[in-house]
Amino acid sequence: MTHYWATDHTAVSTRAEEAHALMVSRRDLHWYVFMDRAFDAGRPPLSWIQPQWPLYNDGRLARLLDVSPCLLQLSTRPDDLTLLALQRLLRHGSGRPMLSLLGSPADGPTLQKHWQSFLEATDDDEEALLLRWADTRCTAALLKLLPEADRQRLLTPLKHWLILDRAARWQALTPPDSSPAATLAPPVDTGSPALRWDVSQLDALIRAAEADTVLAAIHEHMPDALPPSSAQVHRLTEAACHKGLELGATQMADLMALTLCSIQTQGRGLDDPRLAAAWAGDPQERPGRLATLWASAIH
């Protein structure tokens, strides 16, 4: 089964050199690639001989060990082997939103334990929501939605945290930090999820993932309608979702239609002043009106 991730492929050599330069500038830190192994499901996993620490290795999440996010240790010496390791990792994940780079004074077991306090959030009904921090499509949104105190607690052991964004460029999630590394005390195990999320946070998370949800639906039902996966397709889909909110389009079929309009017209169809009129009226007549409108917008 294929998937549609709406991300660009990675310029492996350039991104590896950028990451390596940062690592060399902070040899006092431990360095890790934070990998979401869920994206390896159904395909050969990456073989890694250096130490690694999966996050789903304990309790009820242990049943998900094979698809666990994982901290893969990187050595900063010798330089040529480090660069080769980075290139190998980036090549493996190219086109898939599964890689981050972490620099921390914490060793692997300490950082593993720290992350395990942030894997789930409970809602008002005491239902647990799994937070996929290593899926770089949602990492920045998750971090933004955390209350300030929780965000600072999560970031405490991280001097550097960079994700590969939709355009396969490094995006820093932490401010530049040149302060010396310090020894971190092991985190305290509270025995319960550390995070609680209210309805507004959950709604915001659903909204942040809406474009990916729509693209997944189109890929499942009309895969030939989509161009090759890219960050540009995601931007056009987000624009369609915003237009749907403006028009009051809440059904998946409507959002799929608006997305195909956006993609086929490079966004021009969404700005056409006739769209609101074409959307109004009898829903059964809407597909024909929209098809006529989009055909004129393409040319």
N, C-alpha and C positions, 0 to 999 in steps of 0.2 A: 504493500500500500504506500503510495506516495503522499507527500504533504506539501503544503504551500506556506512558506514561512514569511514571504514578503520582506526579504532582506537581500542586500547586495552580497556578492562574493568578495572575499577578502584579498586585498593586495598583500600577499603573504610576506614577501621580503621587506616591504616598507613597514608594515605593522610590527614585524618581529624586531626590526632594527630600532624602532621607537621604544618598544617595551624593554629591549635589552639596554638601551641607553639609560632609561630610568632605573633599572635594576642595578646597573654598575654605579650609578650615582648614590645609591643607598645599599651598599654591601653590608651595612650593619643590621639590615632587616632580614627576616625570613620572607621568601617569595613563593607564591602559590598561583597556579591556575585554578580557578573555580569553575568546574565543568558540570553541566547538567546532563547526566548520562541518560536521561529519558529520551534525548534526541538520538541516541544510538539504538533504540529499540528496533528490532527487526533488521539490523545491519551489523557488520563486524565492529565490535567495540575497539577502542584504542588500547593497545598494549602499553603498559607503563611500569618500568622496573624501579623507579624511585618510590619513596614512601608516599602513600595516599591515605586519606581519611574520609570515608563516606559519612554523610550526615544521618542517613536513615539506618543506623546500625544498632539501634536499641529500642526496646518497647514495641508498641504496636506498629510503628513505622518500619520495623525491620523486615516486614513482609515485602516492602518496596525496595529492598536493598539493591536489586539489579538495576533500578532506574534512579538511584539516589544521586543527588548533587554530591560532588566529591571535591575535596581539596587535594590537588596534585602538587607535590613539592618540586620546586625548581632550585637548582644550584646556581650560584653566581660565578662559579669557577669550575673548569676553565671557560673562558669567554666563548671560544668557538663552539664548544659543545652546548653551552647554554643557548646560543643563537640557533643552532640546529634543532634543539628541543622545542624552542618557541615556534620555529617554522613548521615543524611536524605537527604541533598542536593546532596551529592556525590553519594549516592545510586540512587537517581532519575536520575542523568545525566550520570551514568556509561555506557560507550560504545558510548556516543554521545558527539560531540565536542562543548559543550554549556556552560561551566562554567569557570569563572575566579575569582580570589580573589583580592580585591582592599582595600588598606589602605590609608586614606586621612584625612587631617585636615578639609576638606570641609564637610559640612552637606549634606544631601540627595538632597534637592532642588538646592543647589549651584552646586553640582557635575552633577546633571541632566542637568542643563542649560549649563554647560561647555561642556558636551559631545555633546549637540545638535548643536554645531558649527562645529562638525567634522563628521556628519552623511552622508554628500554628498560631492562629488567633481564634478566640471564641466570640460568638455573637451573643445577642441578648437572650437567645433561646438555648445557650450553652452548646451550640453546635460548633465543631472545630473546623476551621478553614485552613487548608494547607497552603502556605505561602511559598511560591516557587522563586526564591531569590536568585537562583542561578540561571533562570530563563530570562535572557536580557531583553526580551520584548516587554517585560513588566517590571524589571528591577527598579528603574527610576521612578515609576508610578508607585510601587510599593513603598519605596523610601520616602517619597513626598507625602504619602498618606499616613505615615507613622506620626503619632504625637511627638512633639519636640523632645520630651524626656526619653521616650523609647528610642527615638532616632539617635540621640547622643549616646545612649547606652549601647546600641548596636555598633556604632562607629568607633567606640572607645579604643579597641585594639587595632584599628585599621589606620595606618599612616597613608596608605594609598589604596584606592579601589577604582579600577577602570573597567568599563564594559565596552564591548564592541557594539556600537549602536546599529541602527538599521542600515546605515550607509557603510558599515564595516570599518568605522573609524573609532579610535579610542575616545571615550567620553569619561571624564573624571567625575566620580560621584562624591569625592572627598576634596576639600580645599587643599592646596599645596601645603605640605608639612615637612619642614626641614629640621625639626627638633630631634634630638638624639633619641634613639630607641631606649625604652625603659622596660624593666622586668614587670610582667603583669601577674597579679595573683590569679589563681584558678577561679573561674566563675562559681558562684553559689548555685547549687541545684535546688530550685524551689519546689520541684515535684509536680508542677502544674504549668500549663501554658502561660507565658509571660505577658501575652498581649490580649487585649480585649478591643473589639471593633464594633462600632455602632452601625446603624442602618445607613447613615450618610457615607461612611467610609466604604461599606460594601457596594453601595450604589456607584460611588466614584470609581471603584475598581472594575465593576462591570462595564461602566462607560469607557474606561481606558482600554479595555480589551475588545470593545465592540467591533472595531475595524477588522481585527483578526478573526472574530467570530463570523462576520459576514463573508470574508474571503474563504474561510473554511467551508461554509455552506455552498458558495459558488463552485469551489473546487470539487466538492463532493457530487454536485448535481449537474454542473456544466463545466467540466475542467477545460474544454477546448475554448471557452469564452475568455479565459485569462491569458495574458501575455506571460513571458518568463518572469519568475519571481524577482522582485526588486523593491528597494525602498520607495521608489517613485509610485509604484502601485499602491503601497500602503498609504502614502500621502493623499493620493486621489481617493482612496476608500474612506479615509478620515474626513475628507471634504464632503463626501457623499453622506456620511453619517451626520455631520453637522447640518447639512441641508435637510436631511430627514427630520432632525429635531425641530428645525424651523417650520417644516411643513406639517408636523404632527404625524409623520410616518412612523408607526410603531411595529408593523408587521415585518418579519424577516423577508418576505417576498418583496415588499416595497423597498427595503434597504438594499436588497440584491439588485433590483432594477435601477435604483439610483447609482449604485456603485458601477454597474456596467455602463451606464450613461457617462459617468465621470471618466472611466477608463477609456472608453471609445472616443470621447471628445476631448481628452486631455483636460478635463475640468470645465470646458467651455459650456457644455450643456447645463451645468448647474447654475451658471450665471445668466442663462437666457431668461429674460423677463417673462417669456411665455410659459415657463415651467409651472408657475403657481396656477395659472389658468388651466393648463393641461392636467394638472393634478386634481383640480376640483371637479365636481360633478359626479356622474355615475361611475363607481369603481369598475364596473364591468367594461366600460368603454375606455378606461384609462390606458391599457396597454397599447391600443391603436393610436391614441393621441400622442402618447409618449414616443412611440416608434417613429411617427412622422416628424415630431419635434427633433429627435436625436439625429435622424437622417439629415435634416437641414443643418444641424449644428456641426456634424462631421465635415461637411463640405464648405 
